[in-house]
Amino acid sequence: MSDCPNSRHLLITRPDVLKARIGSAFCITRLALFLVGRPSANTCQRFFRLAFRHGAAEALYVMRTEETLRALDELTRKRSILQHAFYRAWQRGELTRSQLAIYSRVYYPHVAAFPNYLENAISRAEDFSTRRTLEDNLLDELTNPAPHPELWLDFATAIGHDRDKVKRATPLAKVASTTSIFDRLTGQGIASGLTALYAYESQQPEVATEKLRGLRESYGIQSKSALSYFTVHATADLEHRARERTALAHCLNRGTSADTVMNAANEALDAYWNLLDGVCEEAHLSADPC
């Protein structure tokens, strides 16, 4: 028996009622196809509330949007950068100070490019709310409490690097590939851009928290200025990821395909992992292959 017998019974026995409430025979057909999959009672109830309030077509968009965002979150969870060999070594306290210094130099071009990614996405935004979300994010990157590339350089300096040398260093090939992919994704369309930003920023509160713990407990770094970049991202990206997810929902509700989102997410996550692969290679981290 269906988990949603009342709704199914209404569909079968009183299609005239549904047609009057939902709007067209076409919508009734789409509704029937939806119910064939035997969704859970909660899903049925949510769908019918939406359908009777707003129409079946809009209800289907909302349900599809929620399903896509859940799939995106699950993909990001499975591809969490905290599972990368470099960050596993970080969390276990196994990195040398030299390897941390290499990390600060190799990773810097991605940090320096992040405001550009946001500017790309802003240029592709089609509505005020999404543009405001991205502009607020960019403002944080540039001012909270200082430009974030400068906060990163404070970290690099604290572990022994010359600030100017880090800024002038030629990016490794894998790092250049990462920044190129994020630059392309954020510039090719608002849905792809938001997805790339979300795939990265949605991880940062947890990643930054783990980095802070490791730096303090395992590597003896306590200076407020040295830790500021990570302290900021442990909190600011909570808001960034929530607002980016809302903006992505808006794109999906307006017709962006799930494939567009998931393809962009896979590309962004691959690029993020590739960045850390480059760090591993440069740091000669071979105990746990990257």
CYANA upper distance limits for C-alpha pairs under 8 A (distance plus 0.5 A):
  1 MET  CA      5 PRO  CA      7.86
  2 SER  CA      8 ARG  CA      8.19
  2 SER  CA     38 ARG  CA      6.50
  3 ASP  CA     38 ARG  CA      7.21
  3 ASP  CA     39 PRO  CA      7.44
  3 ASP  CA     40 SER  CA      6.23
  3 ASP  CA     41 ALA  CA      5.66
  4 CYS  CA      8 ARG  CA      6.71
  4 CYS  CA     38 ARG  CA      8.20
  4 CYS  CA     39 PRO  CA      8.15
  4 CYS  CA     40 SER  CA      7.63
  4 CYS  CA     41 ALA  CA      5.75
  4 CYS  CA     44 CYS  CA      6.64
  4 CYS  CA     45 GLN  CA      8.34
  5 PRO  CA      9 HIS  CA      6.28
  6 ASN  CA     10 LEU  CA      6.65
  7 SER  CA     11 LEU  CA      6.77
  7 SER  CA     44 CYS  CA      8.05
  7 SER  CA     48 PHE  CA      8.19
  8 ARG  CA     12 ILE  CA      6.78
  8 ARG  CA     35 LEU  CA      7.80
  9 HIS  CA     13 THR  CA      6.35
  9 HIS  CA     14 ARG  CA      8.31
 10 LEU  CA     14 ARG  CA      5.67
 10 LEU  CA     15 PRO  CA      7.38
 10 LEU  CA     17 VAL  CA      8.47
 10 LEU  CA     18 LEU  CA      8.11
 11 LEU  CA     15 PRO  CA      5.79
 11 LEU  CA     18 LEU  CA      7.37
 11 LEU  CA     32 ALA  CA      7.88
 14 ARG  CA     18 LEU  CA      7.32
 15 PRO  CA     19 LYS  CA      6.45
 15 PRO  CA     28 ILE  CA      8.18
 16 ASP  CA     20 ALA  CA      6.61
 17 VAL  CA     21 ARG  CA      6.72
 18 LEU  CA     22 ILE  CA      6.14
 18 LEU  CA     23 GLY  CA      8.24
 18 LEU  CA     28 ILE  CA      7.64
 19 LYS  CA     23 GLY  CA      5.76
 19 LYS  CA     24 SER  CA      6.00
 19 LYS  CA     25 ALA  CA      6.76
 19 LYS  CA     27 CYS  CA      8.48
 19 LYS  CA     28 ILE  CA      7.07
 20 ALA  CA     24 SER  CA      8.15
 21 ARG  CA     52 PHE  CA      6.53
 21 ARG  CA     55 GLY  CA      8.15
 22 ILE  CA     27 CYS  CA      7.58
 22 ILE  CA     28 ILE  CA      8.06
 22 ILE  CA     51 ALA  CA      6.82
 22 ILE  CA     52 PHE  CA      6.47
 22 ILE  CA     54 HIS  CA      8.31
 22 ILE  CA     55 GLY  CA      5.31
 22 ILE  CA     56 ALA  CA      6.26
 23 GLY  CA     27 CYS  CA      7.38
 23 GLY  CA     55 GLY  CA      7.19
 23 GLY  CA     56 ALA  CA      8.26
 24 SER  CA     28 ILE  CA      6.94
 25 ALA  CA     29 THR  CA      6.75
 26 PHE  CA     30 ARG  CA      6.90
 27 CYS  CA     31 LEU  CA      6.57
 27 CYS  CA     56 ALA  CA      6.24
 27 CYS  CA     57 ALA  CA      6.78
 28 ILE  CA     32 ALA  CA      6.64
 28 ILE  CA     56 ALA  CA      8.09
 29 THR  CA     33 LEU  CA      6.83
 30 ARG  CA     34 PHE  CA      6.72
 30 ARG  CA     56 ALA  CA      8.40
 31 LEU  CA     35 LEU  CA      6.82
 31 LEU  CA     56 ALA  CA      7.34
 32 ALA  CA     36 VAL  CA      6.82
 33 LEU  CA     37 GLY  CA      7.82
 34 PHE  CA     38 ARG  CA      8.48
 35 LEU  CA     39 PRO  CA      7.10
 35 LEU  CA     44 CYS  CA      8.48
 39 PRO  CA     43 THR  CA      6.53
 39 PRO  CA     44 CYS  CA      6.77
 40 SER  CA     44 CYS  CA      6.68
 41 ALA  CA     45 GLN  CA      6.60
 42 ASN  CA     46 ARG  CA      6.66
 43 THR  CA     47 PHE  CA      6.54
 44 CYS  CA     48 PHE  CA      6.67
 45 GLN  CA     49 ARG  CA      6.67
 46 ARG  CA     50 LEU  CA      6.76
 47 PHE  CA     51 ALA  CA      6.45
 47 PHE  CA     59 ALA  CA      6.56
 47 PHE  CA     60 LEU  CA      7.96
 47 PHE  CA     63 MET  CA      7.69
 48 PHE  CA     52 PHE  CA      6.44
 48 PHE  CA     59 ALA  CA      8.41
 49 ARG  CA     53 ARG  CA      6.62
 50 LEU  CA     54 HIS  CA      6.19
 50 LEU  CA     55 GLY  CA      7.37
 50 LEU  CA     56 ALA  CA      7.86
 50 LEU  CA     58 GLU  CA      8.17
 50 LEU  CA     59 ALA  CA      5.62
 51 ALA  CA     55 GLY  CA      4.85
 51 ALA  CA     56 ALA  CA      4.86
 51 ALA  CA     57 ALA  CA      8.08
 51 ALA  CA     58 GLU  CA      7.71
 51 ALA  CA     59 ALA  CA      5.65
 52 PHE  CA     56 ALA  CA      7.84
 54 HIS  CA     58 GLU  CA      6.83
 54 HIS  CA     59 ALA  CA      7.37
 55 GLY  CA     59 ALA  CA      6.76
 56 ALA  CA     60 LEU  CA      6.56
 57 ALA  CA     61 TYR  CA      6.93
 58 GLU  CA     62 VAL  CA      6.78
 58 GLU  CA    253 ASN  CA      8.43
 59 ALA  CA     63 MET  CA      6.73
 60 LEU  CA     64 ARG  CA      6.53
 61 TYR  CA     65 THR  CA      6.47
 61 TYR  CA    252 LEU  CA      8.03
 61 TYR  CA    253 ASN  CA      6.04
 61 TYR  CA    255 GLY  CA      8.40
 62 VAL  CA     66 GLU  CA      6.76
 62 VAL  CA    253 ASN  CA      6.78
 63 MET  CA     67 GLU  CA      6.75
 64 ARG  CA     68 THR  CA      6.64
 65 THR  CA     69 LEU  CA      6.70
 65 THR  CA    249 ALA  CA      6.57
 65 THR  CA    252 LEU  CA      6.12
 65 THR  CA    253 ASN  CA      6.82
 65 THR  CA    258 ALA  CA      8.48
 66 GLU  CA     70 ARG  CA      6.64
 66 GLU  CA    249 ALA  CA      8.16
 67 GLU  CA     71 ALA  CA      6.74
 68 THR  CA     72 LEU  CA      6.65
 68 THR  CA    258 ALA  CA      6.40
 69 LEU  CA     73 ASP  CA      6.64
 69 LEU  CA    245 ARG  CA      8.27
 69 LEU  CA    249 ALA  CA      7.96
 70 ARG  CA     74 GLU  CA      6.61
 71 ALA  CA     75 LEU  CA      6.60
 72 LEU  CA     76 THR  CA      6.69
 72 LEU  CA    261 VAL  CA      8.31
 72 LEU  CA    262 MET  CA      7.04
 72 LEU  CA    265 ALA  CA      7.80
 73 ASP  CA     77 ARG  CA      6.57
 74 GLU  CA     78 LYS  CA      6.67
 75 LEU  CA     79 ARG  CA      6.64
 76 THR  CA     80 SER  CA      6.28
 76 THR  CA    199 ALA  CA      6.79
 76 THR  CA    203 GLN  CA      8.34
 76 THR  CA    265 ALA  CA      8.44
 76 THR  CA    269 LEU  CA      8.08
 79 ARG  CA     83 GLN  CA      7.91
 79 ARG  CA    269 LEU  CA      7.51
 80 SER  CA     84 HIS  CA      8.21
 80 SER  CA    203 GLN  CA      7.55
 81 ILE  CA     87 TYR  CA      7.87
 81 ILE  CA    203 GLN  CA      8.19
 81 ILE  CA    207 VAL  CA      8.22
 81 ILE  CA    272 TYR  CA      8.12
 81 ILE  CA    273 TRP  CA      7.16
 82 LEU  CA     87 TYR  CA      5.94
 82 LEU  CA     88 ARG  CA      6.96
 82 LEU  CA    207 VAL  CA      6.99
 83 GLN  CA     87 TYR  CA      7.25
 83 GLN  CA     88 ARG  CA      6.67
 84 HIS  CA     88 ARG  CA      6.65
 84 HIS  CA    273 TRP  CA      7.69
 84 HIS  CA    276 LEU  CA      7.92
 84 HIS  CA    290 CYS  CA      7.57
 85 ALA  CA     89 ALA  CA      6.67
 85 ALA  CA    280 CYS  CA      8.45
 85 ALA  CA    288 ASP  CA      6.58
 85 ALA  CA    289 PRO  CA      7.30
 85 ALA  CA    290 CYS  CA      5.99
 86 PHE  CA     90 TRP  CA      6.70
 86 PHE  CA    276 LEU  CA      7.34
 86 PHE  CA    279 VAL  CA      8.22
 86 PHE  CA    280 CYS  CA      6.78
 86 PHE  CA    285 LEU  CA      8.11
 86 PHE  CA    290 CYS  CA      7.94
 87 TYR  CA     91 GLN  CA      6.57
 88 ARG  CA     92 ARG  CA      6.76
 89 ALA  CA     93 GLY  CA      6.72
 89 ALA  CA     94 GLU  CA      5.70
 89 ALA  CA     95 LEU  CA      6.65
 90 TRP  CA     94 GLU  CA      6.57
 90 TRP  CA     95 LEU  CA      6.32
 90 TRP  CA    211 LYS  CA      7.96
 90 TRP  CA    214 GLY  CA      7.03
 91 GLN  CA    210 GLU  CA      7.39
 91 GLN  CA    211 LYS  CA      7.88
 91 GLN  CA    214 GLY  CA      6.21
 92 ARG  CA    214 GLY  CA      8.37
 93 GLY  CA    214 GLY  CA      7.04
 93 GLY  CA    218 SER  CA      5.63
 93 GLY  CA    219 TYR  CA      7.68
 95 LEU  CA     99 GLN  CA      6.51
 95 LEU  CA    100 LEU  CA      7.23
 96 THR  CA    100 LEU  CA      6.93
 97 ARG  CA    101 ALA  CA      6.71
 97 ARG  CA    159 ILE  CA      7.48
 97 ARG  CA    219 TYR  CA      7.98
 98 SER  CA    102 ILE  CA      6.74
 98 SER  CA    283 ALA  CA      8.49
 99 GLN  CA    103 TYR  CA      6.65
 99 GLN  CA    283 ALA  CA      5.81
100 LEU  CA    104 SER  CA      6.79
100 LEU  CA    159 ILE  CA      7.86
101 ALA  CA    105 ARG  CA      6.96
101 ALA  CA    156 ALA  CA      6.90
101 ALA  CA    159 ILE  CA      6.35
101 ALA  CA    160 GLY  CA      7.21
101 ALA  CA    161 HIS  CA      7.10
102 ILE  CA    106 VAL  CA      6.54
102 ILE  CA    279 VAL  CA      7.75
102 ILE  CA    282 GLU  CA      7.61
102 ILE  CA    283 ALA  CA      6.69
103 TYR  CA    107 TYR  CA      6.29
103 TYR  CA    279 VAL  CA      6.27
103 TYR  CA    283 ALA  CA      7.98
104 SER  CA    108 TYR  CA      6.60
104 SER  CA    152 TRP  CA      8.14
104 SER  CA    153 LEU  CA      8.43
104 SER  CA    155 PHE  CA      7.90
104 SER  CA    156 ALA  CA      5.81
105 ARG  CA    156 ALA  CA      7.55
105 ARG  CA    161 HIS  CA      8.42
105 ARG  CA    166 VAL  CA      5.82
105 ARG  CA    169 ALA  CA      8.05
106 VAL  CA    171 PRO  CA      7.28
106 VAL  CA    172 LEU  CA      7.51
106 VAL  CA    175 VAL  CA      7.83
106 VAL  CA    278 GLY  CA      8.17
106 VAL  CA    279 VAL  CA      6.63
106 VAL  CA    282 GLU  CA      8.50
107 TYR  CA    111 VAL  CA      7.42
107 TYR  CA    175 VAL  CA      7.84
107 TYR  CA    275 LEU  CA      7.80
107 TYR  CA    276 LEU  CA      8.49
107 TYR  CA    279 VAL  CA      7.80
108 TYR  CA    112 ALA  CA      6.60
108 TYR  CA    149 PRO  CA      7.97
108 TYR  CA    152 TRP  CA      7.76
108 TYR  CA    153 LEU  CA      8.49
108 TYR  CA    166 VAL  CA      7.87
108 TYR  CA    167 LYS  CA      8.10
109 PRO  CA    113 ALA  CA      6.53
109 PRO  CA    167 LYS  CA      8.49
109 PRO  CA    171 PRO  CA      7.13
109 PRO  CA    175 VAL  CA      7.82
109 PRO  CA    176 ALA  CA      8.41
109 PRO  CA    179 THR  CA      8.00
110 HIS  CA    114 PHE  CA      6.74
110 HIS  CA    175 VAL  CA      7.79
110 HIS  CA    178 THR  CA      8.08
110 HIS  CA    179 THR  CA      6.34
111 VAL  CA    148 HIS  CA      7.89
111 VAL  CA    149 PRO  CA      6.30
111 VAL  CA    152 TRP  CA      8.08
112 ALA  CA    148 HIS  CA      8.34
112 ALA  CA    149 PRO  CA      5.70
113 ALA  CA    117 TYR  CA      7.02
113 ALA  CA    179 THR  CA      7.46
114 PHE  CA    118 LEU  CA      6.99
115 PRO  CA    119 GLU  CA      6.73
115 PRO  CA    138 LEU  CA      6.59
115 PRO  CA    141 GLU  CA      7.04
115 PRO  CA    142 LEU  CA      8.07
116 ASN  CA    120 ASN  CA      6.63
116 ASN  CA    183 ASP  CA      8.05
117 TYR  CA    121 ALA  CA      6.89
117 TYR  CA    182 PHE  CA      7.24
117 TYR  CA    183 ASP  CA      6.15
117 TYR  CA    186 THR  CA      6.21
117 TYR  CA    187 GLY  CA      8.09
118 LEU  CA    122 ILE  CA      6.61
118 LEU  CA    134 LEU  CA      6.89
118 LEU  CA    135 GLU  CA      8.22
118 LEU  CA    137 ASN  CA      8.17
118 LEU  CA    138 LEU  CA      6.66
118 LEU  CA    186 THR  CA      7.80
119 GLU  CA    123 SER  CA      6.77
119 GLU  CA    138 LEU  CA      8.02
120 ASN  CA    124 ARG  CA      7.19
120 ASN  CA    183 ASP  CA      7.90
120 ASN  CA    186 THR  CA      6.01
120 ASN  CA    187 GLY  CA      5.37
120 ASN  CA    193 GLY  CA      8.42
121 ALA  CA    125 ALA  CA      6.77
121 ALA  CA    134 LEU  CA      7.86
121 ALA  CA    186 THR  CA      5.55
121 ALA  CA    187 GLY  CA      6.40
121 ALA  CA    189 GLY  CA      7.87
121 ALA  CA    190 ILE  CA      6.39
121 ALA  CA    193 GLY  CA      6.05
121 ALA  CA    194 LEU  CA      7.59
122 ILE  CA    131 ARG  CA      6.07
122 ILE  CA    134 LEU  CA      6.56
122 ILE  CA    135 GLU  CA      7.43
123 SER  CA    187 GLY  CA      8.27
124 ARG  CA    187 GLY  CA      7.39
124 ARG  CA    188 GLN  CA      8.24
124 ARG  CA    189 GLY  CA      6.32
124 ARG  CA    190 ILE  CA      5.70
125 ALA  CA    130 THR  CA      6.67
125 ALA  CA    131 ARG  CA      5.93
125 ALA  CA    190 ILE  CA      6.08
126 GLU  CA    130 THR  CA      7.88
126 GLU  CA    131 ARG  CA      7.86
126 GLU  CA    190 ILE  CA      8.22
127 ASP  CA    131 ARG  CA      6.76
128 PHE  CA    132 ARG  CA      6.47
129 SER  CA    133 THR  CA      6.71
129 SER  CA    247 ALA  CA      8.18
130 THR  CA    134 LEU  CA      6.87
130 THR  CA    247 ALA  CA      6.13
131 ARG  CA    135 GLU  CA      6.52
132 ARG  CA    136 ASP  CA      6.49
133 THR  CA    137 ASN  CA      6.82
133 THR  CA    240 HIS  CA      8.38
133 THR  CA    243 ARG  CA      6.87
133 THR  CA    244 GLU  CA      7.67
133 THR  CA    247 ALA  CA      8.38
134 LEU  CA    138 LEU  CA      6.63
135 GLU  CA    139 LEU  CA      6.61
136 ASP  CA    140 ASP  CA      6.83
137 ASN  CA    141 GLU  CA      6.86
137 ASN  CA    240 HIS  CA      6.99
138 LEU  CA    142 LEU  CA      6.77
139 LEU  CA    143 THR  CA      6.42
139 LEU  CA    144 ASN  CA      7.98
140 ASP  CA    144 ASN  CA      5.30
140 ASP  CA    145 PRO  CA      8.26
140 ASP  CA    236 ALA  CA      8.44
141 GLU  CA    146 ALA  CA      8.24
141 GLU  CA    147 PRO  CA      6.28
141 GLU  CA    148 HIS  CA      5.95
142 LEU  CA    146 ALA  CA      6.59
142 LEU  CA    147 PRO  CA      4.55
142 LEU  CA    148 HIS  CA      6.76
143 THR  CA    147 PRO  CA      5.69
143 THR  CA    148 HIS  CA      8.16
144 ASN  CA    148 HIS  CA      8.04
144 ASN  CA    232 VAL  CA      8.11
146 ALA  CA    150 GLU  CA      7.48
146 ALA  CA    151 LEU  CA      7.37
147 PRO  CA    151 LEU  CA      7.10
148 HIS  CA    152 TRP  CA      6.69
148 HIS  CA    229 TYR  CA      7.05
149 PRO  CA    153 LEU  CA      6.78
150 GLU  CA    154 ASP  CA      6.80
151 LEU  CA    155 PHE  CA      7.11
151 LEU  CA    225 SER  CA      7.87
151 LEU  CA    226 ALA  CA      8.18
151 LEU  CA    228 SER  CA      6.81
151 LEU  CA    229 TYR  CA      5.60
152 TRP  CA    156 ALA  CA      6.86
152 TRP  CA    229 TYR  CA      6.24
153 LEU  CA    157 THR  CA      6.49
153 LEU  CA    163 ARG  CA      6.43
153 LEU  CA    166 VAL  CA      8.11
154 ASP  CA    158 ALA  CA      6.72
154 ASP  CA    163 ARG  CA      8.26
154 ASP  CA    225 SER  CA      6.67
154 ASP  CA    226 ALA  CA      5.90
155 PHE  CA    159 ILE  CA      7.15
155 PHE  CA    225 SER  CA      7.58
155 PHE  CA    226 ALA  CA      4.68
155 PHE  CA    227 LEU  CA      6.92
155 PHE  CA    228 SER  CA      8.34
155 PHE  CA    229 TYR  CA      7.97
156 ALA  CA    160 GLY  CA      7.10
156 ALA  CA    161 HIS  CA      5.93
156 ALA  CA    162 ASP  CA      8.12
156 ALA  CA    163 ARG  CA      7.49
156 ALA  CA    166 VAL  CA      8.31
156 ALA  CA    226 ALA  CA      8.18
157 THR  CA    161 HIS  CA      5.25
157 THR  CA    162 ASP  CA      6.44
157 THR  CA    163 ARG  CA      6.39
157 THR  CA    226 ALA  CA      8.30
158 ALA  CA    226 ALA  CA      6.20
161 HIS  CA    165 LYS  CA      8.02
161 HIS  CA    166 VAL  CA      7.54
162 ASP  CA    166 VAL  CA      6.92
163 ARG  CA    167 LYS  CA      7.02
164 ASP  CA    168 ARG  CA      6.65
165 LYS  CA    169 ALA  CA      6.34
171 PRO  CA    175 VAL  CA      6.48
171 PRO  CA    176 ALA  CA      6.32
172 LEU  CA    176 ALA  CA      6.62
172 LEU  CA    278 GLY  CA      7.59
173 ALA  CA    177 SER  CA      6.67
173 ALA  CA    278 GLY  CA      8.43
174 LYS  CA    178 THR  CA      6.76
174 LYS  CA    274 ASN  CA      6.71
174 LYS  CA    275 LEU  CA      6.38
174 LYS  CA    277 ASP  CA      8.19
174 LYS  CA    278 GLY  CA      6.04
175 VAL  CA    179 THR  CA      6.81
175 VAL  CA    274 ASN  CA      7.94
175 VAL  CA    275 LEU  CA      5.64
175 VAL  CA    278 GLY  CA      7.10
176 ALA  CA    180 SER  CA      6.54
177 SER  CA    181 ILE  CA      6.66
177 SER  CA    271 ALA  CA      7.84
178 THR  CA    182 PHE  CA      6.82
178 THR  CA    271 ALA  CA      5.30
178 THR  CA    272 TYR  CA      7.06
178 THR  CA    274 ASN  CA      7.36
178 THR  CA    275 LEU  CA      6.56
179 THR  CA    183 ASP  CA      6.45
180 SER  CA    184 ARG  CA      6.63
181 ILE  CA    185 LEU  CA      6.58
181 ILE  CA    267 GLU  CA      8.10
181 ILE  CA    268 ALA  CA      7.67
181 ILE  CA    271 ALA  CA      7.33
182 PHE  CA    186 THR  CA      6.50
182 PHE  CA    196 ALA  CA      7.23
182 PHE  CA    268 ALA  CA      7.10
182 PHE  CA    271 ALA  CA      8.27
183 ASP  CA    187 GLY  CA      6.65
184 ARG  CA    188 GLN  CA      6.47
185 LEU  CA    189 GLY  CA      7.68
185 LEU  CA    192 SER  CA      6.07
185 LEU  CA    193 GLY  CA      5.70
185 LEU  CA    196 ALA  CA      7.07
185 LEU  CA    264 ALA  CA      7.49
185 LEU  CA    268 ALA  CA      8.45
186 THR  CA    190 ILE  CA      7.47
186 THR  CA    192 SER  CA      6.79
186 THR  CA    193 GLY  CA      4.06
186 THR  CA    194 LEU  CA      7.54
186 THR  CA    196 ALA  CA      7.33
186 THR  CA    197 LEU  CA      8.21
187 GLY  CA    193 GLY  CA      7.01
188 GLN  CA    192 SER  CA      7.44
188 GLN  CA    193 GLY  CA      7.62
189 GLY  CA    193 GLY  CA      6.48
190 ILE  CA    194 LEU  CA      6.44
191 ALA  CA    195 THR  CA      6.59
191 ALA  CA    248 LEU  CA      6.96
191 ALA  CA    251 CYS  CA      6.77
191 ALA  CA    256 THR  CA      7.64
191 ALA  CA    260 THR  CA      7.87
191 ALA  CA    261 VAL  CA      7.09
192 SER  CA    196 ALA  CA      6.67
192 SER  CA    260 THR  CA      7.19
192 SER  CA    261 VAL  CA      6.60
192 SER  CA    264 ALA  CA      5.90
192 SER  CA    265 ALA  CA      8.39
193 GLY  CA    197 LEU  CA      6.75
193 GLY  CA    264 ALA  CA      8.46
194 LEU  CA    198 TYR  CA      6.43
194 LEU  CA    244 GLU  CA      6.82
194 LEU  CA    247 ALA  CA      8.06
194 LEU  CA    248 LEU  CA      6.96
195 THR  CA    199 ALA  CA      6.44
195 THR  CA    248 LEU  CA      7.65
195 THR  CA    261 VAL  CA      6.57
195 THR  CA    264 ALA  CA      6.72
195 THR  CA    265 ALA  CA      6.30
196 ALA  CA    200 TYR  CA      6.98
196 ALA  CA    264 ALA  CA      6.70
196 ALA  CA    265 ALA  CA      6.31
196 ALA  CA    267 GLU  CA      8.44
196 ALA  CA    268 ALA  CA      5.76
196 ALA  CA    269 LEU  CA      8.46
197 LEU  CA    201 GLU  CA      6.34
197 LEU  CA    244 GLU  CA      8.27
198 TYR  CA    202 SER  CA      5.76
198 TYR  CA    241 ARG  CA      6.40
198 TYR  CA    244 GLU  CA      6.64
198 TYR  CA    245 ARG  CA      7.53
199 ALA  CA    203 GLN  CA      7.58
199 ALA  CA    265 ALA  CA      6.51
199 ALA  CA    268 ALA  CA      7.15
199 ALA  CA    269 LEU  CA      7.06
200 TYR  CA    204 GLN  CA      7.42
200 TYR  CA    268 ALA  CA      7.96
200 TYR  CA    269 LEU  CA      7.85
200 TYR  CA    272 TYR  CA      8.00
201 GLU  CA    205 PRO  CA      8.35
201 GLU  CA    237 ASP  CA      6.59
201 GLU  CA    240 HIS  CA      7.60
201 GLU  CA    241 ARG  CA      6.50
202 SER  CA    237 ASP  CA      7.38
202 SER  CA    238 LEU  CA      7.88
202 SER  CA    240 HIS  CA      8.21
202 SER  CA    241 ARG  CA      5.39
203 GLN  CA    207 VAL  CA      6.59
204 GLN  CA    208 ALA  CA      6.05
204 GLN  CA    233 HIS  CA      6.76
204 GLN  CA    234 ALA  CA      6.92
204 GLN  CA    237 ASP  CA      6.84
205 PRO  CA    209 THR  CA      6.61
205 PRO  CA    233 HIS  CA      6.44
205 PRO  CA    234 ALA  CA      4.44
205 PRO  CA    235 THR  CA      6.60
205 PRO  CA    236 ALA  CA      8.33
205 PRO  CA    237 ASP  CA      6.43
205 PRO  CA    238 LEU  CA      6.79
206 GLU  CA    210 GLU  CA      6.78
206 GLU  CA    234 ALA  CA      7.21
207 VAL  CA    211 LYS  CA      6.72
207 VAL  CA    234 ALA  CA      8.11
208 ALA  CA    212 LEU  CA      6.60
208 ALA  CA    230 PHE  CA      5.50
208 ALA  CA    231 THR  CA      7.50
208 ALA  CA    233 HIS  CA      6.67
208 ALA  CA    234 ALA  CA      5.59
209 THR  CA    213 ARG  CA      6.77
209 THR  CA    230 PHE  CA      7.70
209 THR  CA    231 THR  CA      8.04
209 THR  CA    234 ALA  CA      6.12
210 GLU  CA    214 GLY  CA      6.69
211 LYS  CA    215 LEU  CA      6.53
211 LYS  CA    230 PHE  CA      7.68
212 LEU  CA    216 ARG  CA      6.63
212 LEU  CA    227 LEU  CA      7.41
212 LEU  CA    230 PHE  CA      6.95
212 LEU  CA    231 THR  CA      7.78
213 ARG  CA    217 GLU  CA      6.38
213 ARG  CA    218 SER  CA      8.36
214 GLY  CA    218 SER  CA      5.66
214 GLY  CA    219 TYR  CA      7.10
215 LEU  CA    219 TYR  CA      5.36
215 LEU  CA    220 GLY  CA      6.68
215 LEU  CA    221 ILE  CA      5.81
215 LEU  CA    222 GLN  CA      8.03
216 ARG  CA    220 GLY  CA      5.66
216 ARG  CA    221 ILE  CA      5.56
216 ARG  CA    222 GLN  CA      6.13
217 GLU  CA    221 ILE  CA      8.47
221 ILE  CA    226 ALA  CA      7.85
221 ILE  CA    227 LEU  CA      8.24
222 GLN  CA    226 ALA  CA      7.85
222 GLN  CA    227 LEU  CA      7.66
223 SER  CA    227 LEU  CA      6.82
224 LYS  CA    228 SER  CA      6.31
227 LEU  CA    231 THR  CA      6.63
228 SER  CA    232 VAL  CA      6.56
229 TYR  CA    233 HIS  CA      6.94
230 PHE  CA    234 ALA  CA      6.54
231 THR  CA    235 THR  CA      7.49
232 VAL  CA    236 ALA  CA      6.32
233 HIS  CA    237 ASP  CA      5.96
234 ALA  CA    238 LEU  CA      7.91
235 THR  CA    239 GLU  CA      8.16
236 ALA  CA    240 HIS  CA      7.04
237 ASP  CA    241 ARG  CA      6.31
238 LEU  CA    242 ALA  CA      6.91
239 GLU  CA    243 ARG  CA      6.67
240 HIS  CA    244 GLU  CA      6.52
241 ARG  CA    245 ARG  CA      6.50
242 ALA  CA    246 THR  CA      6.86
243 ARG  CA    247 ALA  CA      6.71
244 GLU  CA    248 LEU  CA      6.61
245 ARG  CA    249 ALA  CA      6.72
246 THR  CA    250 HIS  CA      6.91
247 ALA  CA    251 CYS  CA      6.98
248 LEU  CA    252 LEU  CA      6.78
249 ALA  CA    253 ASN  CA      6.54
250 HIS  CA    254 ARG  CA      6.77
251 CYS  CA    255 GLY  CA      7.07
251 CYS  CA    256 THR  CA      6.08
252 LEU  CA    256 THR  CA      5.05
252 LEU  CA    257 SER  CA      7.06
252 LEU  CA    258 ALA  CA      7.91
256 THR  CA    260 THR  CA      7.40
256 THR  CA    261 VAL  CA      8.34
257 SER  CA    261 VAL  CA      7.36
258 ALA  CA    262 MET  CA      6.63
259 ASP  CA    263 ASN  CA      6.25
260 THR  CA    264 ALA  CA      6.72
261 VAL  CA    265 ALA  CA      6.63
262 MET  CA    266 ASN  CA      6.66
263 ASN  CA    267 GLU  CA      6.79
264 ALA  CA    268 ALA  CA      6.60
265 ALA  CA    269 LEU  CA      6.53
266 ASN  CA    270 ASP  CA      6.51
267 GLU  CA    271 ALA  CA      6.65
268 ALA  CA    272 TYR  CA      6.65
269 LEU  CA    273 TRP  CA      6.71
270 ASP  CA    274 ASN  CA      6.55
271 ALA  CA    275 LEU  CA      6.76
272 TYR  CA    276 LEU  CA      7.31
273 TRP  CA    277 ASP  CA      6.75
274 ASN  CA    278 GLY  CA      6.81
275 LEU  CA    279 VAL  CA      7.08
276 LEU  CA    280 CYS  CA      6.73
277 ASP  CA    281 GLU  CA      6.79
277 ASP  CA    290 CYS  CA      6.23
278 GLY  CA    282 GLU  CA      6.71
279 VAL  CA    283 ALA  CA      6.51
280 CYS  CA    284 HIS  CA      6.42
280 CYS  CA    285 LEU  CA      5.61
280 CYS  CA    286 SER  CA      8.19
280 CYS  CA    290 CYS  CA      7.08
281 GLU  CA    285 LEU  CA      6.94
285 LEU  CA    289 PRO  CA      7.87
286 SER  CA    290 CYS  CA      8.18
